[in-house]
Amino acid sequence: MFPILVDLKAINVALVGNGEAALRRLNLLDVDRAKVAVYAPTPLAGLAMAAGERIIRRYPATAELRQYQLLFLAGLAKLEAGNLACAAREAGILVNTEDDAELSDFHVPAIVRRGDLTITVSTGGASPALARILKRRLEGEFGEHWAERVAEVATWRRVWRAQGLGGSEITERTENAMTARGWLS
């Protein structure tokens, strides 16, 4: 697995599912302000409410899938998920099927967000429970105050870049400043 972060505002995303799993995935996608269409023939009330005008009360047709770059499947029966995943792949779309590594082209890691700081944990689908446990530990070690710290470091970086410093010098100064403040001790 090669970890990347994707700007979900820059691509088209589809989510297919009716239940709680689809609602959880939609909530995660909404945190990143994804452009997401939600296909749900019989959505739970909470999913319908969260999706609002984005809900499409049916499964996507194969031809429709071509307009998306990522497809999330959540809470579907294995056969439905397999058929949709196959159709999406034929259209060149990357697929994530919740809790089914075999049907997934990519995995969604456990995520800790602190402002612009994003920390992820993945086991490559081997143990989502372990990823969640490690996520909880990281949430404790990197509290909400890290959002302010990242903003502060970003300011330092802008100033140092304006002074003409290069990447290695900025890294060294950042590390020295963080050490002096005791941020990682």
N, C-alpha and C positions, 0 to 999 in steps of 0.2 A: 504494500500500500504506500502510495505517495501522498502525503498530506498537503492540501492546498486550501486556501480560503477563497470563496467565490462571492463577488458582489452580486447578490440576488436582485438588486434593482436594475442591473444591466442586462439581464437575460429573462426569457419567458419560462415560467415554471408552472407545472400542473401537479395537482394533488388529487388522487383518487381514493375515496373511502367514505364510509357512512358513519362510523362510530367514534368512540372515545379516542382510539389511536389516531384517527384522522384529525380530530380536534386538537390533540396534543401536538401533532406535526404542524398544523396550521398556526398554532400559537407560536411555535419556534420560528416558522417562516415569517410571521408578522413582526417579530422582534427585529428581524433584518430588513423589514419593509420590502419583502419580495413582491414582484409582480406575479401573482399566483392566481390561476383559475382553479376552482374547486369543483370536481365532478363527483356528485353524490346522488344516486337515484333516490335513496330513502334516508336522508341525513337525520341524525339526532337533532333535536331542537337547538341544542347548544352550538352544534356545528353550523347549522343553517344561520343562526344569529351571528356567529363570529364571521362567517364568510360573507354575509350580506349579499350585495349585488354580484359578487364573484361566483356565486353558486350556480352550477349547471346541473339540473336534476336528471342526469343520465350518465352513462359511461361514455368516454370519448370515442369517436370513430377513429379508425386507423389513420385516415387522411388528416384528421385534426391534430394528431400527435406531432406532425411535422413542424408545427409552429412553436414547439417547446424545445428547450435545450436540456432541461432536467424534468424527470417524472418521479414523483414520490407516490408510492402505494402504501396504504396503511389500513390494517384491519380487514383485508380482503381474504377470501378463501384462496387456498393454494392454486386451484385451477384458474380462477379469474386473474389472480396476480401473475401467474405464469403466462397466460395469454397476452395480457397487457404489456408485460415486460418484453416478451418476444416481439410484439408489434412495434414497441418503442425502439428497441435495438435495431430492427430492420429500417426504421426511419432515422437512425443515427443519434438517438437520444440516450443519455445516461439515465439509469434507473436505480432508485433505492427502494427496496421493499423492506418495510419495517420488520425486524426480527426474522429475516430470511436472507442470510449472507449468500446463499446459493443463487438467488434470483437478483442479487444486487451488483451493480457495477462500481458502486462507491458506498461507503459507510458514513453515517453521521456520528461524529464523536460526541462524547459528553463535553459540555461547554460551560466554562466559567467566564462571565463577562464582567469587566470592571471598566466602564467607560470605553475607551479605545483599546484596552487590553483584552485580548481574547486568548484564553488558555484552553487547550483541548486535550482530551485523553481518548485514546482508541486502543482496542485490542484486536482490531481487524475483524471484528465480528465474533471472535473466539469467546469472549465473556463480557457482554454488556453490563452484567452485574458488577464485575470488577471495575470497569470504567466508571460506573456511577459511584462506587465506593471511593475511588481515587478522586473523583470530582468533588465529593463532599469534603475530603481532606484539603484539597486545594482551595476550596471556598473559604475554609477557616484560615489558611495560611495567607491568602491574598484577599483581605477584606475590602470593603467598599472604598476605603481611603486610597486604594491603588488607582482609582479613576483620576483623582487629583494628582497623584504622582506621575502618571503617564502624561497628563497635560503639562506638568512642570518640565518633564524630560523633553517633551516636544518643543517647548519654548527654548530650552538650552540648545537643542539641535538647530533650530532656526537661526539663533544668534551665532553659533559657531560656524554654520555653513556660510552665513553672511560675512563672517570674518575670513572666509577662504579655507577653513580647515577641511581636511579630507576624512573619509570614512573611518580609517583606523585611529586617527587622532580623536575624532568624536566619540568613538567607542571607548577609548581609554579615559577620556574626560568624564563620560557618562558613568563608567564603572567607578572611577575615583570619587565622583560626587555622591553616588549612591552609597558607597562604602563609608564615606565621611558622615552621612546622615544615618547610617545603621539600618538601611532599608532591607537588607537581605541577611541580617545577622539574627 
